[in-house]
Amino acid sequence: MIVGAVMVPHPPILVDAIGKGEQRAVSKTIASYHQAAKTLAGWNPDVLVIVSPHAELYTDYFQITPGDHITGDFARFGARQVSFHETLDKEYADRICQLCKKEGFPAGNEYPQSHTLDHGTMVPLYFIEKYLQNVPIVRIGLSGHSLQRHQEFGKIIQKAGDQLQRKVAVVASGDLSHYCRMDGPYGYRPESETYNQRIMDVMGRGAFDELLEFDDALRHQAGECGHGSFTILSGILSGYAFETQKLSFEDTFGVAYGVCIYTCHDPYVELAKRTIETYIQDRKVINSRDTLPLFKEQKAGVFVSIHEHGALRGCIGTFLPTKPHVGAEIIANAISASTQDPRFVPITTEELKDLDISVDVLGELEPVNDIHELDIKKYGILVSDRYGRRGLLLPNLDGVRDVEHQISIAASKAGIYDYDVEDLTIERFEVVRHTDDIDL
């Protein structure tokens, strides 16, 4: 799933060995870059998808960097000693290529390409690797296709990550207008002010659909280089709820730099939350066909748990899938947990603001031949007897002391009170727990 994204510029002067003190003139940008890099590191991603306008660029094709490794340095900027040796996530890149081929989308890794990193990729890595090391990357280039196609490409990148169950952080590399000051390297154009104000407003609000409304002539006259990167980012985050932080904007050197952070909410929790709010407030059920693609490619049992001020307020689930996909499972169980748990009265509109929601997605059931195969932190259990009575208990619950206690609680939930463990059928399962604090 997508854990978050950053919008960052890529002027080499930000690198100490290149700026040699001049970078102090854009101190806000540097401080924001460090904040963005720290935040990204805190997401603990499995892979970085870096979209750069200075990677291979073709008029009719999006290039995905192939291979297992790639290197680069800042030699052309007088700092050969600042170098990078990056691992490429070949499996992820190949999956993107496969999806593009299947959908007839003009992207892949078949064109001739440079085997070195560009500065649009290296400047972000210079900051990120101060806080996060040894994370593989997928490098994406832009194309001459329409903005709509850039956004579509982002959705394919999202889908590939979902299929591989990657935790993906996105780096959208790009400067804004290059014509901001008469004394700058490119001079001044009045369109630069219009573009910069508008793009920072759109990106600062996370109103990504408005990226498609920018006129090509305005973008050209402003001399921007990041709009395509930002539009691919918008496709990758499509369907996700996220919090936006607009950190800084500077045009000291005549080229404009903007930094923003987009922290994604866990989509499983967000779907459960949106389901509960929609049903409690409007008595309407969300259409499961409108959920994220990642939900439609998985079937699993799901438990939705609701807490209010730390106390349980509802919990309903299914230990085996009962719906066409996990999205539909979440929707059904979220409604049941909020309105049909027999231990509680239905949740009211006034309570919605105080609820904490978690979603547990259950793995496949495995038979247990010996209780030493159990672990109360790692495995939940399903206990049943010869009369067909069954009780389930999730893993890693407060108050569960040991395996014997776990079995007794699950048995009591099934109405089994006088038993020998040898007479019970015990199955174990693992759980992926999704919570409001984005603990992925």
ZAMARGU-4260 file (C-alpha; in steps of 0.2 Angstrom, whole numbers, plus 5000, padded with zeros to 4 digits):
<rodrens>
0) 5000/5000/5000 | 5005/5018/4998 | 5011/5025/5015 | 5015/5043/5009 | 5023/5054/4996
5) 5034/5070/4996 | 5035/5084/4983 | 5053/5090/4982 | 5064/5100/4971 | 5081/5095/4964
10) 5093/5109/4963 | 5111/5102/4965 | 5116/5118/4974 | 5107/5111/4990 | 5121/5098/4991
15) 5134/5105/5003 | 5149/5100/4992 | 5141/5109/4977 | 5133/5124/4986 | 5149/5128/4996
20) 5139/5140/5007 | 5127/5147/4994 | 5114/5135/4999 | 5111/5145/5015 | 5101/5157/5004
25) 5087/5144/5002 | 5088/5138/5021 | 5069/5136/5021 | 5070/5124/5007 | 5084/5114/5015
30) 5075/5113/5032 | 5059/5108/5024 | 5069/5094/5014 | 5076/5087/5030 | 5058/5087/5038
35) 5051/5078/5022 | 5065/5065/5023 | 5063/5062/5041 | 5044/5060/5039 | 5047/5048/5024
40) 5059/5038/5034 | 5047/5036/5048 | 5035/5028/5036 | 5047/5013/5035 | 5044/5010/5017
45) 5049/4994/5007 | 5052/5004/4992 | 5054/5021/4985 | 5046/5026/4969 | 5056/5041/4962
50) 5048/5051/4948 | 5060/5062/4940 | 5059/5074/4925 | 5077/5071/4921 | 5077/5052/4919
55) 5075/5046/4902 | 5062/5056/4893 | 5052/5051/4877 | 5038/5060/4868 | 5027/5044/4867
60) 5033/5032/4881 | 5036/5032/4900 | 5053/5024/4904 | 5055/5013/4919 | 5073/5010/4924
65) 5078/4992/4921 | 5090/4981/4930 | 5096/4977/4948 | 5107/4991/4952 | 5111/5009/4946
70) 5125/5021/4951 | 5128/5040/4949 | 5137/5055/4956 | 5138/5074/4955 | 5154/5074/4944
75) 5146/5086/4931 | 5142/5098/4946 | 5160/5097/4952 | 5157/5085/4966 | 5162/5067/4960
80) 5164/5062/4978 | 5146/5063/4981 | 5140/5046/4974 | 5126/5034/4975 | 5125/5015/4973
85) 5106/5010/4973 | 5097/4994/4972 | 5083/4994/4960 | 5067/4984/4965 | 5067/4974/4949
90) 5051/4964/4953 | 5041/4980/4956 | 5048/4987/4940 | 5044/4971/4930 | 5026/4971/4937
95) 5023/4989/4932 | 5029/4984/4914 | 5018/4968/4914 | 5003/4978/4919 | 5007/4992/4906
100) 5009/4978/4892 | 4992/4970/4897 | 4983/4986/4897 | 4991/4993/4881 | 4999/5007/4890
105) 5014/5016/4883 | 5027/5012/4896 | 5040/5000/4900 | 5059/4997/4900 | 5062/4993/4882
110) 5070/5009/4875 | 5089/5012/4875 | 5093/5021/4892 | 5107/5028/4902 | 5113/5017/4916
115) 5117/5031/4928 | 5107/5041/4940 | 5101/5059/4935 | 5101/5074/4947 | 5082/5074/4949
120) 5084/5057/4957 | 5101/5060/4967 | 5096/5076/4975 | 5081/5068/4984 | 5092/5053/4988
125) 5105/5065/4996 | 5093/5070/5009 | 5083/5054/5011 | 5098/5043/5014 | 5103/5054/5029
130) 5088/5046/5038 | 5084/5030/5028 | 5097/5018/5020 | 5096/5002/5010 | 5079/5004/5003
135) 5077/4999/4985 | 5070/5011/4972 | 5060/5011/4956 | 5064/5026/4945 | 5051/5033/4933
140) 5053/5045/4919 | 5040/5057/4911 | 5034/5058/4893 | 5027/5069/4881 | 5009/5062/4883
145) 4995/5071/4891 | 4993/5075/4909 | 4979/5063/4909 | 4990/5049/4904 | 5003/5054/4917
150) 4989/5051/4930 | 4984/5035/4923 | 5002/5029/4924 | 5002/5033/4942 | 4987/5022/4945
155) 4996/5008/4936 | 5011/5010/4948 | 4999/5010/4963 | 4991/4994/4957 | 5008/4985/4954
160) 5013/4989/4972 | 4996/4983/4979 | 4998/4966/4970 | 5016/4964/4977 | 5010/4970/4994
165) 5024/4983/4995 | 5024/4998/5007 | 5027/5012/4995 | 5034/5029/4998 | 5033/5041/4983
170) 5046/5055/4979 | 5039/5067/4966 | 5055/5077/4960 | 5052/5093/4951 | 5056/5112/4952
175) 5043/5125/4948 | 5045/5140/4937 | 5063/5143/4930 | 5058/5161/4926 | 5056/5170/4943
180) 5069/5184/4943 | 5077/5195/4931 | 5094/5192/4939 | 5091/5173/4939 | 5099/5161/4926
185) 5084/5161/4915 | 5077/5178/4917 | 5059/5183/4921 | 5042/5180/4914 | 5026/5186/4922
190) 5018/5168/4919 | 5030/5162/4933 | 5020/5171/4947 | 5004/5164/4940 | 5010/5146/4939
195) 5019/5146/4956 | 5005/5153/4966 | 4993/5141/4958 | 5003/5125/4959 | 5008/5128/4977
200) 4989/5131/4981 | 4984/5115/4972 | 4998/5104/4979 | 4996/5113/4996 | 4978/5107/4997
205) 4981/5090/4989 | 4968/5095/4976 | 4976/5084/4963 | 4962/5083/4950 | 4966/5102/4947
210) 4983/5097/4941 | 4974/5092/4925 | 4967/5109/4922 | 4983/5118/4920 | 4985/5126/4902
215) 5000/5119/4892 | 5004/5136/4887 | 5005/5142/4905 | 5016/5128/4910 | 5028/5131/4895
220) 5029/5150/4898 | 5032/5147/4916 | 5046/5134/4912 | 5041/5122/4925 | 5049/5104/4926
225) 5039/5095/4939 | 5021/5096/4934 | 5022/5078/4926 | 5030/5071/4942 | 5017/5079/4952
230) 5003/5072/4941 | 5010/5054/4942 | 5010/5056/4961 | 4992/5061/4960 | 4988/5044/4951
235) 4998/5034/4963 | 4988/5042/4978 | 4972/5040/4969 | 4958/5034/4981 | 4969/5036/4996
240) 4964/5048/5010 | 4979/5058/5016 | 4985/5073/5026 | 4994/5087/5017 | 5008/5098/5024
245) 5014/5113/5014 | 5031/5116/5021 | 5040/5129/5010 | 5041/5139/4994 | 5057/5149/4989
250) 5063/5157/4972 | 5079/5165/4978 | 5089/5160/4964 | 5076/5163/4950 | 5070/5145/4950
255) 5055/5141/4962 | 5056/5127/4974 | 5041/5119/4984 | 5041/5106/4997 | 5025/5096/5002
260) 5022/5080/5012 | 5007/5069/5010 | 5004/5056/5024 | 4992/5042/5019 | 4979/5035/5031
265) 4978/5017/5031 | 4966/5012/5018 | 4958/4998/5027 | 4954/5009/5042 | 4949/5023/5031
270) 4936/5012/5022 | 4929/5005/5039 | 4928/5023/5045 | 4920/5030/5030 | 4908/5015/5030
275) 4903/5018/5048 | 4901/5037/5046 | 4890/5035/5030 | 4879/5022/5037 | 4876/5031/5054
280) 4873/5048/5047 | 4864/5044/5031 | 4859/5026/5032 | 4868/5022/5016 | 4880/5008/5012
285) 4895/5012/5002 | 4896/5003/4985 | 4910/4991/4986 | 4914/4993/4968 | 4920/5010/4971
290) 4934/5004/4983 | 4953/5004/4980 | 4959/4990/4968 | 4970/4982/4982 | 4954/4977/4990
295) 4947/4969/4975 | 4961/4957/4973 | 4960/4949/4990 | 4947/4938/4999 | 4949/4936/5018
300) 4940/4935/5034 | 4940/4952/5043 | 4936/4959/5060 | 4932/4977/5063 | 4934/4983/5081
305) 4928/5000/5087 | 4934/5009/5103 | 4928/5025/5111 | 4939/5033/5124 | 4949/5017/5125
310) 4934/5006/5129 | 4927/4993/5117 | 4912/4999/5108 | 4909/4986/5095 | 4918/4971/5087
315) 4911/4960/5073 | 4920/4949/5061 | 4921/4934/5049 | 4935/4921/5051 | 4932/4915/5033
320) 4928/4926/5018 | 4909/4928/5015 | 4910/4942/5002 | 4917/4944/4984 | 4933/4953/4991
325) 4940/4960/5006 | 4933/4978/5003 | 4915/4971/5003 | 4920/4961/5019 | 4926/4977/5028
330) 4910/4986/5023 | 4898/4973/5029 | 4908/4970/5046 | 4910/4989/5049 | 4891/4991/5048
335) 4888/4976/5059 | 4901/4981/5072 | 4894/4999/5074 | 4875/4993/5074 | 4873/4975/5077
340) 4885/4970/5091 | 4873/4962/5104 | 4884/4969/5118 | 4881/4987/5114 | 4867/4999/5108
345) 4870/5006/5090 | 4883/5020/5088 | 4875/5037/5087 | 4880/5052/5076 | 4887/5061/5091
350) 4899/5047/5095 | 4908/5047/5078 | 4921/5060/5082 | 4927/5050/5097 | 4929/5033/5088
355) 4945/5023/5086 | 4944/5009/5073 | 4955/4995/5069 | 4954/4982/5055 | 4961/4964/5057
360) 4963/4955/5040 | 4965/4936/5044 | 4977/4924/5035 | 4972/4906/5031 | 4968/4894/5044
365) 4981/4881/5048 | 4979/4865/5059 | 4987/4864/5076 | 4994/4847/5081 | 5002/4853/5097
370) 4999/4869/5108 | 5017/4873/5107 | 5014/4878/5089 | 5004/4893/5096 | 5010/4910/5100
375) 4998/4922/5108 | 5007/4937/5100 | 5008/4930/5083 | 4993/4919/5080 | 4975/4920/5083
380) 4965/4904/5086 | 4949/4895/5081 | 4943/4882/5093 | 4929/4870/5089 | 4922/4854/5096
385) 4914/4838/5089 | 4897/4847/5091 | 4901/4861/5079 | 4903/4874/5092 | 4917/4887/5087
390) 4925/4901/5096 | 4938/4913/5089 | 4951/4924/5097 | 4962/4937/5089 | 4981/4938/5093
395) 4991/4950/5103 | 4976/4955/5114 | 4978/4964/5131 | 4974/4952/5146 | 4978/4936/5137
400) 4992/4928/5149 | 4997/4913/5139 | 4992/4899/5127 | 4981/4890/5139 | 4972/4906/5144
405) 4970/4910/5125 | 4962/4893/5122 | 4951/4895/5137 | 4944/4912/5131 | 4941/4905/5114
410) 4932/4890/5120 | 4921/4900/5132 | 4916/4911/5117 | 4910/4895/5109 | 4901/4890/5124
415) 4913/4876/5128 | 4917/4876/5146 | 4921/4858/5152 | 4934/4851/5140 | 4951/4842/5137
420) 4962/4851/5125 | 4965/4835/5117 | 4947/4834/5112 | 4947/4851/5104 | 4951/4855/5086
425) 4962/4870/5086 | 4967/4880/5071 | 4979/4895/5070 | 4980/4910/5059 | 4990/4926/5057
430) 4983/4943/5056 | 4988/4960/5048 | 4981/4973/5060 | 4977/4990/5053 | 4975/5004/5065
435) 4972/5023/5065 | 4990/5027/5069 | 4995/5020/5052 | 5004/5005/5061 | 5006/4995/5045
</rodrens>
